């Protein structure tokens, strides 16, 4: 069929529904560079206002996945699990989750991204470990998955390239918050990544792209139904990102906290989320009879040392120094550590994730544009969270910095992350909802 981009734009502008053939031709021509950026941007804005049907989203997802290499990992393992987080502050879940499920005999294949703006990136955290390589070829990914049952690496350039180009345009034209385009962006990479079961962690709150639970559930439903339609076993958690996850925010600091958690310690909220996500993977893989049994299995791996040993195997396999597991002194450390003291006594009513995540830009631990260098040592460690009682002059957090001027600026900025109450404040929920697929995969 003939394809006319102007008519394609006009159809969506007027609320029409694209056919599978139209979407396939659009992605083919867009990937080949045959459609000007301004026309694609106009179409993305039309989608932003008019939305897409579930059928359109499914076909857009599949065609973006097919725009590059589609990994088939079944020559390595019969069933592979993966997870995706929609992005947050202090979100080091993959570092503990992967070793937990892999130590239970479930192959875990994760292609991750880097930090951008206030949200952290798994690859940057891993690169805090001296020598560790995240840039693996497809052959290396398969070999490691076959040998130790887990790999956490960067996305290859050939994985869903249409999504990469489209996201860059969306980022530059104000259309990132489109729920259909977020869903297809995330799921195209997951479909191309070759996993059989995918657990999603959809963050909601000030430090997340989704600002309310209703929109987060809508996004989760779109993604899990799209995945199920394409043969994947799916589940999604809606989780709180109004305050950071765990206590550590910053690359090397988060690695330390993940290792603490793999030792059976670590902050309760972080541990609980890792256990919940791991348990859902166990259920999707039919390795437990009930959610309670699955959670017990996951928790045991954090307490018996097997998940920690699996993390050590990942470090060794990817060329890193395993001494980082045994001694935090082998991880990057900041030159200056200074507390932020509470200006008053009371109960913490707000510990704003967006403000704390944004402080990483001031300290140099995050990037505003892709490709910018970052300082792996800097960040903050929280000592108090929402609901905790604090006294005037008590440390709210410790700021880790390598530059005194940056430290001063960050300290002034971070004071705005806190609000206080004279009355007790209930700690917020960690998990708002578990969304399960209503379709058979």
Secondary structure, 3 states (H helix, E strand, C coil): CCCCHHHHHHHHHCCCCCCHHHHHHHHHHHHCCCCCHHHHHHHHHHHHHHCCCHHHHHHHHHHHHHCCCCCCCCCCCCCEEEEEECCCCCCCHHHHHHHHHHHCCCEEEEEECCCECCECCHHHHHCCECCCCCCCCHHHHHHHHHHHCEEEEECCCCCCHHHHHHHHHHHHHCCCCCHHHHHHHHHHHHHHCCCCEEEEEEEECCCCCECCHHHHHHHHHHHHHHHHHCCCEEEEEEEECCCCCCCEECHHHHHHHHHHHHCCCCCHHHHHHHHHHHHHHHHHCCCCCCHHHHHHHHHHHHHCCHHHHHHHHHHHHCCCCCHHHHCHHHECCCCEEEEEECCCCEEEEEECHHHHHHHHHHHCCCCCCCCCCCCCCCEEEECCCCCCEECCCCEEEEEEECCHHHHHHHHHHHHHHEEEECCCCCCCCCEEEEEECCCCC
